[in-house]
Amino acid sequence: MTRILHRQIDANLRTASGGKGVELFDQDGRGYIDASGGAAVSCLGHGHPDVVAALHAQADKLAYAHTSFFTSEVAEALAERLVADAPAGLDYIYFVSGGSEAVEAALKMARQYFVETGQPQRAKIIARRQSYHGNTLGALATGGNEWRRAQFKPLLAETHHIDPCYAYRYQEPGESETEYGTRSAQALEDKILELGPETVMAFVAEPVVGATAGAVPAVAGYFRRIREICDRYGVLLILDEVMCGMGRTGTLHACEQDGVAPDLMTVAKGLGGGYQPIGATFLAGRIYEAFANGSGLFQHGHTYICHPMACAAALAVQEVVARDRLLDNVKAMGAHLSRRLGERFGNHPHVGDVRGRGLFMGVELVEDRGTKAPFDPARKLNARIKREAMNRGLAVYPAGGTIDGSRGDHILLAPPFIIDAATVDTVVERLGEAVDAAIAQVA
């Protein structure tokens, strides 16, 4: 019997008793390749000695000090490191405990910026359908995951949504990638004009959509056009890199590959690699200066912001990633993973798309490859795949609602940056067996 309110009340969960490298171990000592990094969290895998040592050292020195009284050396050091490697113009950092908090902070920063600069009428948020920005009320209102939003809609602030840049589902026959990217981005300008440009505060998007749609990258040129539209109408661009950022796609920040820099950016998961709960909001210098030259404060805060233990873990993780040139491995193993997935599933009758960047890959499942028709959600294909994979010693992240929050299944892969080619091969082999076994049960 458990006294924990687990995600699923009747879930028969294994007990994690340890972890080393790319593997987790249950109470019986059985190993599972962590091919999803939890939820794209464990970028260094488990039990990394350098991170563990950093946590011991920080605990011996200082575990906690409230930020209304003190800053800490480790928080300042982490901020300096992150700003040094940040996209152009992102000159300041606000540390929180996770991705949802980072998004909440970004939304409040955007709102306060316009109040401080004499534009209080700007309060409307535009985001994209099939996005996910967190489970706190502001983040949930912003996100476009309808299944998560449905029962809480009476509590959510009004927000506005456009279609995602999702080529597999939305690119028209005969339409080039450039034409599709331009058309997809135009939806933002159309929405801004519909709402009234003087009322729009921010546009929020994931550079690579995460677990809601399954590692969907935008087509080339899309975000450059988005940046131009935001600049034309004075709208802040908030990029949510909580899942796809901090090296997951092969560059430290996913937006580097799109050739844009946002006004606000959120990170979490890969920032601390799961060793401590931490997230961060990057903000442009002009936003910071508006606060500094106006009210002199950011009207927001949490008890555990800038937590020294969390900052120590994140600093150690980022030092290891840089020292060991792990982004080179993300690129190399990402290319190998993409190739192996293509070989295994490229002609599979029930796989419609294999996509992603770096070690952030998605496999979209369909009942009919020709029409792209999804499986009946009642069959719970994604849950069956998860169970079959676990039975084979593989932890992956299957999810449903890929298309519209209710229909469609995909599998998300986000293995640790330290993975090698032999382990990638094993992941694809076991995943293929699990997919075939699960589909056989619903066919």
Disulfide bonds with the S-S distance in Angstrom:
none
